[in-house]
């Protein structure tokens, strides 16, 4: 990242009478003279960063022979997740389930450039997660979106949730039953809704986090054995957003030369 740079990322969650309004903005400033360098709508950047973070976790944590991928959610974030993990394993089936609206398999395959035989649109969550190897939760739900008892074998579960207060896509009570990882252990366990609640109401504690992305990448933490489910929670780091914005600023400057 460029030197002499200060970055700020904001992403307010605005409650309305209908659907919540979620925006994202990143601002870069020079630490030489305090002048603004760039203000960008970071909505798309946040989507791609979120998906890329999950993809890194899938690459680091999913079994090498994983071939069944399930996704709950079908919005822009979910579709970005599919794109980012598509080449990480040899997937034999990708299943997608969305709670709020019907989906067109043909349209999804065309948008994501997938063979029609690879993608299956499911009509219920049980069908979507049965016998899966990787389950990616890609919703804006503030409450659990599936029942862990529907999983028929140990799998990797990834979650992003939303920035609503205490939001969680999995039940806090099930953390004690899983091997838990996160994107950054210094921040995520103290802010992710299910982790905060679990630490307060169950025997689970932040010390139970087995590793984070820096430790996984550097090989300084234990990899899962898959004797039970594996859970990865991504909260997102402002520093990641600032780095992406800086890369864009650098690219734009190069195009002007």
Backbone as CSV, one residue per row, in Angstrom:
resi,resn,N_x,N_y,N_z,CA_x,CA_y,CA_z,C_x,C_y,C_z
1,UNK,0.840,-1.191,0.000,0.000,0.000,0.000,0.880,1.247,0.000
2,UNK,0.428,2.321,-0.615,1.187,3.554,-0.701,1.500,4.104,0.681
3,UNK,2.623,4.768,0.782,3.001,5.405,2.038,2.300,6.764,2.158
4,UNK,2.335,7.327,3.368,1.779,8.651,3.632,0.307,8.725,3.221
5,UNK,-0.450,7.741,3.694,-1.851,7.627,3.326,-2.688,7.304,4.547
6,UNK,-3.835,7.956,4.657,-4.807,7.683,5.709,-6.125,7.315,5.059
7,UNK,-6.723,6.242,5.525,-7.974,5.796,4.927,-9.069,5.624,5.958
8,UNK,-10.303,5.874,5.532,-11.479,5.707,6.396,-12.545,4.965,5.608
9,UNK,-13.126,3.933,6.216,-14.230,3.187,5.597,-15.442,3.279,6.527
10,UNK,-16.582,3.661,5.972,-17.816,3.681,6.750,-18.884,2.876,6.009
11,UNK,-19.697,2.156,6.763,-20.761,1.356,6.159,-21.963,1.341,7.102
12,UNK,-22.745,2.406,7.105,-23.882,2.483,8.032,-25.003,1.515,7.680
13,UNK,-25.683,1.043,8.704,-26.858,0.170,8.559,-28.059,1.006,8.968
14,UNK,-28.848,1.440,7.979,-29.933,2.378,8.219,-31.275,1.657,8.216
15,UNK,-31.919,1.623,9.361,-33.207,0.951,9.492,-34.299,1.811,8.875
16,UNK,-35.116,1.198,8.032,-36.243,1.898,7.399,-37.520,1.096,7.639
17,UNK,-38.635,1.630,7.170,-39.913,0.938,7.343,-39.976,-0.337,6.521
18,UNK,-39.155,-0.443,5.477,-39.126,-1.646,4.646,-37.772,-2.346,4.827
19,UNK,-37.005,-2.414,3.779,-35.692,-3.069,3.869,-34.647,-2.091,4.387
20,UNK,-33.647,-2.584,5.123,-32.593,-1.688,5.613,-31.760,-1.143,4.456
21,UNK,-31.230,0.040,4.635,-30.345,0.650,3.643,-28.917,0.500,4.139
22,UNK,-28.083,-0.142,3.318,-26.687,-0.354,3.683,-25.812,0.284,2.615
23,UNK,-25.007,1.245,3.009,-24.107,1.901,2.075,-22.668,1.691,2.533
24,UNK,-21.738,1.971,1.642,-20.321,1.810,1.979,-19.504,2.848,1.216
25,UNK,-18.683,3.575,1.955,-17.844,4.604,1.358,-16.436,4.511,1.937
26,UNK,-15.448,4.699,1.064,-14.054,4.724,1.501,-13.432,6.046,1.074
27,UNK,-12.748,6.673,2.009,-12.076,7.946,1.730,-10.585,7.803,2.016
28,UNK,-9.770,8.278,1.085,-8.319,8.285,1.256,-7.837,9.724,1.366
29,UNK,-6.920,9.949,2.305,-6.357,11.286,2.522,-4.841,11.200,2.594
30,UNK,-4.198,12.264,2.212,-2.745,12.341,2.288,-2.325,12.752,3.694
31,UNK,-1.335,12.053,4.246,-0.799,12.449,5.555,0.306,13.487,5.407
32,UNK,0.590,13.888,4.167,1.562,14.952,3.941,0.917,16.314,4.124
33,UNK,-0.266,16.494,3.523,-0.904,17.808,3.585,-2.358,17.750,4.061
34,UNK,-2.855,16.535,4.378,-4.213,16.411,4.888,-5.300,16.528,3.841
35,UNK,-4.928,16.598,2.575,-5.909,16.770,1.517,-6.525,15.423,1.113
36,UNK,-7.825,15.434,0.760,-8.463,14.198,0.302,-7.917,13.778,-1.061
37,UNK,-7.722,12.487,-1.220,-7.217,11.938,-2.475,-8.304,11.241,-3.279
38,UNK,-9.232,10.602,-2.573,-10.291,9.883,-3.279,-11.444,9.594,-2.329
39,UNK,-12.650,9.730,-2.839,-13.851,9.275,-2.151,-14.563,8.342,-3.113
40,UNK,-14.743,7.100,-2.716,-15.356,6.144,-3.646,-16.513,5.406,-2.987
41,UNK,-17.500,5.097,-3.812,-18.583,4.227,-3.392,-17.988,2.832,-3.270
42,UNK,-17.882,2.330,-2.049,-17.189,1.070,-1.801,-18.128,-0.126,-1.740
43,UNK,-19.356,0.033,-2.195,-20.308,-1.078,-2.135,-19.794,-2.286,-2.905
44,UNK,-19.389,-2.071,-4.159,-18.890,-3.169,-4.961,-17.567,-3.690,-4.409
45,UNK,-16.707,-2.786,-3.965,-15.431,-3.212,-3.384,-15.652,-4.080,-2.151
46,UNK,-16.630,-3.711,-1.338,-16.920,-4.484,-0.135,-17.404,-5.878,-0.495
47,UNK,-18.236,-5.971,-1.521,-18.724,-7.273,-1.971,-17.566,-8.163,-2.400
48,UNK,-16.678,-7.616,-3.222,-15.564,-8.411,-3.730,-14.582,-8.758,-2.618
49,UNK,-14.317,-7.830,-1.722,-13.415,-8.117,-0.611,-13.987,-9.188,0.299
50,UNK,-15.290,-9.092,0.583,-15.932,-10.083,1.438,-15.843,-11.474,0.821
51,UNK,-16.148,-11.564,-0.468,-16.097,-12.855,-1.158,-14.676,-13.393,-1.230
52,UNK,-13.715,-12.518,-1.482,-12.322,-12.955,-1.577,-11.809,-13.457,-0.228
53,UNK,-12.239,-12.824,0.860,-11.840,-13.274,2.189,-12.376,-14.672,2.464
54,UNK,-13.643,-14.895,2.145,-14.222,-16.226,2.314,-13.507,-17.242,1.431
55,UNK,-13.196,-16.853,0.204,-12.512,-17.768,-0.711,-11.160,-18.200,-0.159
56,UNK,-10.439,-17.273,0.442,-9.153,-17.630,1.041,-9.358,-18.640,2.167
57,UNK,-10.399,-18.431,2.963,-10.697,-19.372,4.048,-11.065,-20.749,3.491
58,UNK,-11.872,-20.778,2.435,-12.243,-22.050,1.814,-11.000,-22.770,1.304
59,UNK,-10.118,-22.029,0.674,-8.887,-22.625,0.143,-8.022,-23.191,1.264
60,UNK,-7.978,-22.486,2.392,-7.145,-22.903,3.511,-7.769,-24.023,4.344
61,UNK,-9.114,-24.064,4.411,-9.785,-24.932,5.373,-10.563,-26.097,4.781
62,UNK,-11.089,-25.964,3.581,-11.927,-27.022,3.014,-11.095,-28.262,2.700
63,UNK,-11.677,-29.437,2.864,-10.955,-30.664,2.497,-10.504,-30.609,1.041
64,UNK,-9.352,-31.196,0.771,-8.816,-31.169,-0.590,-9.743,-31.855,-1.574
65,UNK,-10.501,-32.844,-1.090,-11.391,-33.593,-1.981,-12.828,-33.076,-1.941
66,UNK,-13.048,-31.900,-1.388,-14.401,-31.323,-1.341,-14.938,-31.158,-2.757
67,UNK,-16.172,-31.642,-2.988,-16.726,-31.522,-4.338,-18.176,-31.044,-4.369
68,UNK,-18.768,-30.817,-3.175,-20.141,-30.316,-3.125,-20.160,-28.991,-2.381
69,UNK,-20.659,-27.952,-3.040,-20.688,-26.600,-2.495,-22.129,-26.140,-2.372
70,UNK,-22.489,-25.617,-1.199,-23.841,-25.105,-0.971,-23.782,-23.639,-0.573
71,UNK,-24.752,-22.871,-1.045,-24.824,-21.446,-0.726,-26.239,-21.116,-0.295
72,UNK,-26.363,-20.458,0.837,-27.647,-19.893,1.246,-27.562,-18.392,1.008
73,UNK,-28.446,-17.890,0.159,-28.388,-16.505,-0.276,-28.155,-16.473,-1.776
74,UNK,-28.685,-15.459,-2.440,-28.545,-15.406,-3.897,-28.337,-13.990,-4.412
75,UNK,-28.002,-13.067,-3.523,-27.769,-11.691,-3.934,-26.386,-11.500,-4.530
76,UNK,-25.982,-10.258,-4.650,-24.690,-9.938,-5.256,-23.533,-10.544,-4.473
77,UNK,-23.647,-10.557,-3.150,-22.572,-11.112,-2.315,-22.454,-12.618,-2.542
78,UNK,-23.583,-13.304,-2.571,-23.568,-14.753,-2.792,-22.967,-15.086,-4.153
79,UNK,-23.335,-14.336,-5.162,-22.833,-14.611,-6.511,-21.330,-14.330,-6.603
80,UNK,-20.884,-13.305,-5.903,-19.440,-13.037,-5.863,-18.701,-14.174,-5.158
81,UNK,-19.304,-14.717,-4.105,-18.695,-15.861,-3.419,-18.514,-17.033,-4.377
82,UNK,-19.537,-17.309,-5.167,-19.432,-18.423,-6.114,-18.292,-18.187,-7.095
83,UNK,-18.216,-16.981,-7.633,-17.156,-16.674,-8.595,-15.779,-16.863,-7.991
84,UNK,-15.613,-16.429,-6.745,-14.296,-16.461,-6.120,-13.850,-17.872,-5.730
85,UNK,-14.786,-18.767,-5.431,-14.390,-20.122,-5.001,-14.477,-21.141,-6.125
86,UNK,-14.921,-20.729,-7.287,-15.238,-21.657,-8.364,-14.063,-22.563,-8.730
87,UNK,-12.859,-22.020,-8.739,-11.707,-22.797,-9.182,-10.856,-23.334,-8.028
88,UNK,-11.349,-23.191,-6.807,-10.552,-23.633,-5.661,-10.609,-25.139,-5.435
89,UNK,-11.691,-25.763,-5.868,-11.839,-27.210,-5.770,-12.518,-27.704,-7.061
90,UNK,-12.505,-29.002,-7.254,-13.186,-29.578,-8.411,-14.619,-29.881,-7.998
91,UNK,-15.476,-28.870,-8.107,-16.855,-29.023,-7.656,-17.647,-29.883,-8.641
92,UNK,-18.352,-30.864,-8.099,-19.235,-31.700,-8.918,-20.670,-31.182,-8.890
93,UNK,-20.998,-30.451,-7.814,-22.326,-29.852,-7.737,-22.272,-28.594,-6.882
94,UNK,-22.931,-27.551,-7.353,-23.090,-26.316,-6.604,-24.578,-26.110,-6.376
95,UNK,-24.982,-26.038,-5.129,-26.400,-25.874,-4.799,-26.619,-24.489,-4.203
96,UNK,-27.703,-23.872,-4.577,-28.005,-22.539,-4.064,-29.462,-22.482,-3.614
97,UNK,-29.659,-21.854,-2.475,-31.007,-21.718,-1.921,-31.185,-20.293,-1.434
98,UNK,-32.318,-19.707,-1.770,-32.629,-18.352,-1.334,-34.004,-18.349,-0.678
99,UNK,-34.091,-17.775,0.507,-35.338,-17.825,1.273,-36.401,-16.863,0.767
100,UNK,-35.999,-15.764,0.150,-36.952,-14.681,-0.095,-37.539,-14.649,-1.501
101,UNK,-36.888,-15.277,-2.479,-37.433,-15.210,-3.836,-36.985,-16.424,-4.633
102,UNK,-37.755,-16.724,-5.678,-37.423,-17.846,-6.543,-36.247,-17.482,-7.442
103,UNK,-35.518,-18.492,-7.881,-34.333,-18.272,-8.690,-34.456,-19.015,-10.007
104,UNK,-33.822,-18.472,-11.034,-33.761,-19.119,-12.338,-32.382,-19.736,-12.511
105,UNK,-32.329,-21.059,-12.605,-31.051,-21.740,-12.779,-30.373,-21.312,-14.077
106,UNK,-31.144,-21.161,-15.130,-30.573,-20.766,-16.425,-29.934,-19.382,-16.352
107,UNK,-30.626,-18.438,-15.704,-30.080,-17.086,-15.589,-28.813,-17.069,-14.743
108,UNK,-28.808,-17.834,-13.650,-27.618,-17.894,-12.802,-26.441,-18.517,-13.547
109,UNK,-26.695,-19.582,-14.272,-25.627,-20.233,-15.025,-25.052,-19.294,-16.081
110,UNK,-25.928,-18.542,-16.722,-25.465,-17.605,-17.742,-24.642,-16.484,-17.113
111,UNK,-25.121,-15.949,-15.995,-24.400,-14.855,-15.335,-23.048,-15.314,-14.807
112,UNK,-22.998,-16.511,-14.217,-21.778,-16.999,-13.587,-20.928,-17.852,-14.515
113,UNK,-21.403,-18.034,-15.746,-20.691,-18.832,-16.748,-20.462,-20.250,-16.234
114,UNK,-21.549,-20.883,-15.774,-21.484,-22.232,-15.235,-22.200,-23.201,-16.165
115,UNK,-21.712,-24.431,-16.247,-22.464,-25.464,-16.972,-23.790,-25.715,-16.263
116,UNK,-24.844,-25.906,-17.019,-26.157,-26.077,-16.406,-26.218,-27.300,-15.514
117,UNK,-25.429,-28.327,-15.809,-25.459,-29.536,-14.990,-24.728,-29.360,-13.658
118,UNK,-23.957,-28.283,-13.523,-23.201,-28.074,-12.291,-24.037,-27.409,-11.201
119,UNK,-24.962,-26.537,-11.587,-25.717,-25.737,-10.632,-27.107,-26.321,-10.381
120,UNK,-27.475,-26.396,-9.121,-28.807,-26.864,-8.747,-29.470,-25.823,-7.848
121,UNK,-30.596,-25.306,-8.254,-31.384,-24.388,-7.437,-32.312,-25.222,-6.562
122,UNK,-32.204,-25.057,-5.260,-32.965,-25.881,-4.324,-34.192,-25.127,-3.819
123,UNK,-35.219,-25.876,-3.510,-36.472,-25.277,-3.054,-36.575,-25.211,-1.537
124,UNK,-35.682,-25.909,-0.832,-35.677,-25.812,0.625,-34.251,-25.979,1.129
125,UNK,-34.009,-25.534,2.339,-32.662,-25.513,2.883,-32.127,-26.917,3.112
126,UNK,-32.994,-27.852,3.488,-32.533,-29.220,3.736,-31.942,-29.838,2.483
127,UNK,-32.611,-29.626,1.360,-32.101,-30.130,0.086,-30.754,-29.493,-0.254
128,UNK,-30.620,-28.227,0.072,-29.410,-27.487,-0.296,-28.180,-27.939,0.471
129,UNK,-28.331,-28.329,1.734,-27.152,-28.577,2.563,-26.895,-30.056,2.835
130,UNK,-27.761,-30.935,2.356,-27.569,-32.367,2.580,-26.289,-32.850,1.888
131,UNK,-25.461,-33.596,2.616,-24.235,-34.187,2.072,-23.307,-33.153,1.434
132,UNK,-23.273,-31.954,1.984,-22.397,-30.927,1.420,-21.035,-30.945,2.088
133,UNK,-20.045,-30.424,1.388,-18.695,-30.313,1.939,-18.403,-28.894,2.426
134,UNK,-18.959,-27.910,1.716,-18.757,-26.500,2.072,-20.102,-25.795,2.009
135,UNK,-20.457,-25.124,3.088,-21.701,-24.358,3.152,-21.358,-22.898,3.388
136,UNK,-21.637,-22.051,2.406,-21.361,-20.625,2.526,-22.664,-19.885,2.813
137,UNK,-22.692,-19.189,3.938,-23.855,-18.381,4.307,-23.605,-16.963,3.815
138,UNK,-24.435,-16.501,2.893,-24.216,-15.205,2.231,-25.492,-14.384,2.283
139,UNK,-25.954,-14.115,3.482,-27.223,-13.405,3.634,-27.010,-12.127,4.437
140,UNK,-28.059,-11.323,4.514,-28.055,-10.142,5.370,-28.916,-10.390,6.601
141,UNK,-29.145,-11.659,6.901,-29.983,-12.015,8.040,-29.283,-11.711,9.356
142,UNK,-30.053,-11.264,10.320,-29.517,-11.015,11.662,-29.804,-12.175,12.598
143,UNK,-30.441,-13.236,12.084,-30.784,-14.407,12.887,-30.394,-15.670,12.117
144,UNK,-30.243,-16.811,12.793,-29.789,-18.047,12.147,-30.624,-18.422,10.926
145,UNK,-29.941,-18.936,9.895,-30.608,-19.225,8.628,-30.719,-20.722,8.331
146,UNK,-30.191,-21.574,9.213,-30.327,-23.016,8.996,-30.190,-23.743,10.330
147,UNK,-30.619,-24.991,10.332,-30.531,-25.859,11.503,-29.350,-26.796,11.314
148,UNK,-28.390,-26.756,12.214,-27.183,-27.569,12.057,-27.489,-29.057,12.035
149,UNK,-28.619,-29.457,12.612,-28.981,-30.871,12.635,-29.334,-31.405,11.248
150,UNK,-29.536,-30.501,10.291,-29.811,-30.927,8.924,-28.554,-31.340,8.176
151,UNK,-27.393,-30.982,8.700,-26.139,-31.381,8.071,-25.894,-32.856,8.346
152,UNK,-25.577,-33.606,7.308,-25.464,-35.054,7.449,-24.039,-35.543,7.647
153,UNK,-23.053,-34.648,7.520,-21.658,-35.013,7.763,-20.871,-33.740,8.063
154,UNK,-19.699,-33.869,8.682,-18.914,-32.675,8.991,-18.574,-31.886,7.726
155,UNK,-18.747,-30.576,7.804,-18.456,-29.736,6.649,-17.895,-28.403,7.118
156,UNK,-17.413,-27.612,6.172,-16.958,-26.256,6.444,-18.125,-25.301,6.264
157,UNK,-18.382,-24.495,7.279,-19.437,-23.479,7.233,-18.773,-22.112,7.283
158,UNK,-19.071,-21.239,6.324,-18.542,-19.884,6.358,-19.688,-18.899,6.536
159,UNK,-19.427,-17.821,7.244,-20.476,-16.841,7.534,-19.926,-15.429,7.440
160,UNK,-20.751,-14.541,6.892,-20.392,-13.125,6.825,-21.369,-12.275,7.626
161,UNK,-22.626,-12.705,7.682,-23.695,-11.995,8.389,-23.813,-10.564,7.890
162,UNK,-24.234,-9.648,8.756,-24.438,-8.253,8.370,-24.018,-7.383,9.544
163,UNK,-24.100,-6.079,9.378,-23.667,-5.204,10.463,-24.822,-4.716,11.320
164,UNK,-25.925,-5.439,11.307,-26.996,-5.167,12.269,-26.510,-5.564,13.664
165,UNK,-27.015,-4.933,14.714,-26.568,-5.256,16.073,-26.743,-6.734,16.403
166,UNK,-25.665,-7.380,16.868,-25.663,-8.791,17.297,-26.098,-9.753,16.193
167,UNK,-25.906,-9.371,14.953,-26.327,-10.234,13.843,-25.544,-11.539,13.838
168,UNK,-26.226,-12.631,13.496,-25.569,-13.931,13.414,-26.367,-14.861,12.512
169,UNK,-25.679,-15.512,11.584,-26.314,-16.445,10.654,-26.369,-17.865,11.213
170,UNK,-25.627,-18.124,12.288,-25.668,-19.426,12.957,-26.060,-19.210,14.412
171,UNK,-26.579,-20.247,15.021,-26.953,-20.154,16.430,-25.701,-20.076,17.310
172,UNK,-25.650,-19.150,18.235,-24.486,-19.061,19.132,-24.250,-20.351,19.909
173,UNK,-25.309,-21.091,20.179,-25.192,-22.294,20.993,-24.408,-23.409,20.310
174,UNK,-24.249,-23.355,18.987,-23.572,-24.451,18.310,-22.064,-24.234,18.173
175,UNK,-21.552,-23.085,18.596,-20.110,-22.860,18.479,-19.313,-23.878,19.269
176,UNK,-19.860,-24.334,20.391,-19.147,-25.325,21.210,-19.038,-26.668,20.499
177,UNK,-19.812,-26.868,19.447,-19.818,-28.137,18.725,-18.946,-28.097,17.476
178,UNK,-18.234,-26.986,17.240,-17.488,-26.825,16.000,-16.059,-26.377,16.266
179,UNK,-15.177,-26.619,15.289,-13.841,-26.033,15.291,-13.972,-24.650,14.662
180,UNK,-13.636,-23.607,15.407,-13.933,-22.236,15.011,-12.677,-21.492,14.554
181,UNK,-12.804,-20.836,13.407,-11.758,-19.972,12.857,-12.394,-18.626,12.500
182,UNK,-11.569,-17.613,12.270,-12.093,-16.299,11.885,-11.081,-15.570,11.021
183,UNK,-11.479,-14.403,10.524,-10.554,-13.653,9.664,-9.442,-12.982,10.472
184,UNK,-9.752,-12.490,11.681,-8.722,-11.845,12.492,-9.114,-11.974,13.957
185,UNK,-8.331,-12.744,14.707,-8.727,-13.074,16.080,-8.691,-11.884,17.041
186,UNK,-8.008,-10.807,16.679,-7.953,-9.641,17.565,-9.241,-8.819,17.549
187,UNK,-10.072,-9.021,16.543,-11.283,-8.203,16.426,-12.565,-9.023,16.320
188,UNK,-12.567,-10.033,15.464,-13.805,-10.747,15.141,-14.523,-11.337,16.353
189,UNK,-13.848,-12.068,17.255,-14.575,-12.688,18.377,-15.232,-11.684,19.316
190,UNK,-14.805,-10.435,19.251,-15.336,-9.429,20.164,-16.468,-8.608,19.539
191,UNK,-16.759,-8.876,18.256,-17.806,-8.118,17.575,-18.829,-8.990,16.869
192,UNK,-18.439,-10.165,16.387,-19.378,-11.044,15.687,-20.486,-11.471,16.645
193,UNK,-21.736,-11.277,16.235,-22.867,-11.480,17.128,-22.907,-12.830,17.802
194,UNK,-22.754,-13.916,17.010,-22.844,-15.252,17.600,-21.713,-15.532,18.584
195,UNK,-20.529,-14.951,18.338,-19.401,-15.174,19.238,-19.585,-14.411,20.543
196,UNK,-20.059,-13.188,20.448,-20.301,-12.392,21.659,-21.364,-13.062,22.528
197,UNK,-22.439,-13.516,21.877,-23.518,-14.164,22.629,-23.046,-15.492,23.211
198,UNK,-22.314,-16.268,22.414,-21.832,-17.563,22.891,-20.895,-17.404,24.079
199,UNK,-20.031,-16.399,24.043,-19.113,-16.171,25.155,-19.857,-15.755,26.420
200,UNK,-20.995,-15.120,26.230,-21.779,-14.652,27.373,-22.708,-15.744,27.921
201,UNK,-23.211,-16.601,27.041,-24.270,-17.513,27.460,-23.914,-18.999,27.425
202,UNK,-22.748,-19.354,26.871,-22.373,-20.770,26.792,-20.959,-20.961,27.319
203,UNK,-20.466,-22.175,27.193,-19.108,-22.491,27.658,-18.051,-22.070,26.640
204,UNK,-18.487,-21.612,25.460,-17.528,-21.198,24.448,-16.869,-19.874,24.863
205,UNK,-15.581,-19.708,24.540,-14.882,-18.449,24.826,-13.956,-18.119,23.665
206,UNK,-13.492,-16.893,23.627,-12.692,-16.439,22.479,-11.398,-17.232,22.352
207,UNK,-10.927,-17.796,23.454,-9.707,-18.611,23.399,-9.921,-19.894,22.616
208,UNK,-11.173,-20.244,22.335,-11.474,-21.449,21.567,-11.275,-21.263,20.066
209,UNK,-11.041,-20.036,19.626,-10.741,-19.814,18.208,-9.419,-20.509,17.883
210,UNK,-9.445,-21.418,16.940,-8.261,-22.219,16.629,-7.260,-21.504,15.727
211,UNK,-7.749,-20.502,14.995,-6.838,-19.795,14.112,-7.553,-18.720,13.323
212,UNK,-6.776,-17.811,12.760,-7.340,-16.789,11.875,-6.605,-16.837,10.540
213,UNK,-6.986,-15.972,9.618,-6.399,-16.028,8.281,-4.886,-15.813,8.276
214,UNK,-4.359,-14.821,9.013,-2.896,-14.689,9.033,-2.202,-15.966,9.498
215,UNK,-2.776,-16.626,10.506,-2.167,-17.850,11.023,-2.328,-19.010,10.046
216,UNK,-3.455,-19.071,9.357,-3.660,-20.121,8.365,-2.692,-19.967,7.194
217,UNK,-2.526,-18.731,6.735,-1.646,-18.487,5.591,-0.190,-18.770,5.942
218,UNK,0.203,-18.436,7.158,1.599,-18.645,7.568,1.837,-20.024,8.172
219,UNK,0.789,-20.815,8.308,0.938,-22.166,8.824,1.251,-22.244,10.303
220,UNK,0.777,-21.262,11.071,1.100,-21.225,12.504,-0.075,-21.634,13.387
221,UNK,-1.119,-22.218,12.800,-2.224,-22.728,13.599,-2.592,-24.123,13.107
222,UNK,-3.366,-24.814,13.900,-3.762,-26.183,13.579,-4.881,-26.199,12.544
223,UNK,-4.750,-27.046,11.539,-5.810,-27.217,10.549,-6.876,-28.164,11.126
224,UNK,-8.108,-28.071,10.654,-9.178,-28.923,11.194,-9.017,-30.387,10.802
225,UNK,-9.497,-31.260,11.667,-9.451,-32.703,11.402,-10.733,-33.209,10.767
226,UNK,-11.781,-32.428,10.813,-13.107,-32.761,10.298,-13.741,-33.956,11.019
227,UNK,-13.399,-34.076,12.291,-14.166,-34.993,13.134,-15.492,-34.342,13.532
228,UNK,-15.568,-33.010,13.345,-16.816,-32.284,13.560,-16.845,-31.102,12.599
229,UNK,-17.921,-30.318,12.612,-18.049,-29.201,11.688,-16.968,-28.149,11.947
230,UNK,-16.615,-27.445,10.882,-15.629,-26.361,10.957,-16.352,-25.059,10.607
231,UNK,-16.100,-24.032,11.390,-16.806,-22.766,11.207,-15.807,-21.638,11.001
232,UNK,-16.013,-20.868,9.939,-15.180,-19.690,9.681,-16.051,-18.450,9.653
233,UNK,-15.709,-17.483,10.477,-16.476,-16.237,10.557,-15.647,-15.072,10.046
234,UNK,-16.184,-14.378,9.072,-15.537,-13.191,8.527,-16.296,-11.951,8.982
235,UNK,-15.581,-11.026,9.573,-16.185,-9.770,10.004,-15.814,-8.633,9.067
236,UNK,-14.627,-8.718,8.476,-14.167,-7.660,7.586,-13.277,-6.674,8.313
237,UNK,-12.233,-6.239,7.649,-11.290,-5.285,8.239,-11.250,-4.018,7.393
238,UNK,-11.343,-2.877,8.062,-11.266,-1.614,7.344,-9.968,-1.472,6.573
239,UNK,-8.884,-2.058,7.121,-7.591,-1.972,6.460,-7.631,-2.633,5.085
240,UNK,-8.411,-3.722,4.958,-8.545,-4.382,3.664,-9.214,-3.453,2.658
241,UNK,-10.241,-2.745,3.105,-10.950,-1.822,2.217,-10.059,-0.653,1.810
242,UNK,-9.276,-0.164,2.743,-8.363,0.935,2.432,-7.310,0.476,1.418
243,UNK,-6.803,-0.741,1.599,-5.798,-1.269,0.671,-6.368,-1.410,-0.736
244,UNK,-7.618,-1.884,-0.835,-8.253,-2.023,-2.153,-8.456,-0.653,-2.793
245,UNK,-8.919,0.310,-2.003,-9.116,1.657,-2.530,-7.794,2.257,-2.997
246,UNK,-6.736,2.015,-2.248,-5.420,2.520,-2.635,-4.966,1.882,-3.949
247,UNK,-5.255,0.599,-4.126,-4.886,-0.073,-5.373,-5.620,0.550,-6.553
248,UNK,-6.882,0.892,-6.351,-7.656,1.532,-7.416,-7.100,2.915,-7.725
249,UNK,-6.777,3.665,-6.681,-6.204,4.998,-6.881,-4.894,4.909,-7.657
250,UNK,-4.061,3.940,-7.308,-2.793,3.747,-8.016,-3.034,3.402,-9.471
251,UNK,-4.013,2.530,-9.707,-4.350,2.143,-11.083,-4.829,3.348,-11.890
252,UNK,-5.705,4.165,-11.303,-6.229,5.331,-12.013,-5.118,6.320,-12.347
253,UNK,-4.169,6.492,-11.427,-3.061,7.403,-11.677,-2.203,6.892,-12.836
254,UNK,-2.025,5.568,-12.888,-1.224,4.986,-13.965,-1.900,5.167,-15.321
255,UNK,-3.246,5.123,-15.330,-3.968,5.296,-16.588,-3.873,6.719,-17.104
256,UNK,-3.610,7.674,-16.209,-3.520,9.080,-16.595,-2.164,9.431,-17.170
257,UNK,-1.200,8.558,-17.001,0.154,8.877,-17.482,0.247,8.742,-19.000
